[in-house]
Amino acid sequence: MGIPARQRVPLHSSAGSSAYGRRVGDDDVEALALMLSLAEEIDTAIAEAVKGLRSHGYSWAEIGARLGIARQAAQQRWGQP
């Protein structure tokens, strides 16, 4: 299947998040909770994206390949219990 190029969401470099992590590590302990909250939001967004892709016919193998994990790992993490 694959996602048409015009529909792909552009992803930004992780340089910004790495810089933020270094800033927190350099004595901004209050921002640590914010980072955790953002990670939880991202996890939720990924779960919704996987659910949507599955409903559009994408296989666990395709999803796992895009995430850099095995088909079984993707299915275990985001599949129905």
NORZI-V140458 format. One record per run of one state. SS is the DSSP state (alpha for helix, beta for strand, coil for the rest). FROM is the first residue (numbers start at 1). LEN is the number of residues. Records with the same first field share a line. If there is no record, write none. Layout:
BEGIN
SS->FROM-LEN / FROM-LEN
END
This chain:
BEGIN
coil->1-4 / 8-7 / 26-5 / 56-4 / 68-3 / 79-3
alpha->5-3 / 15-11 / 31-25 / 60-8 / 71-8
END
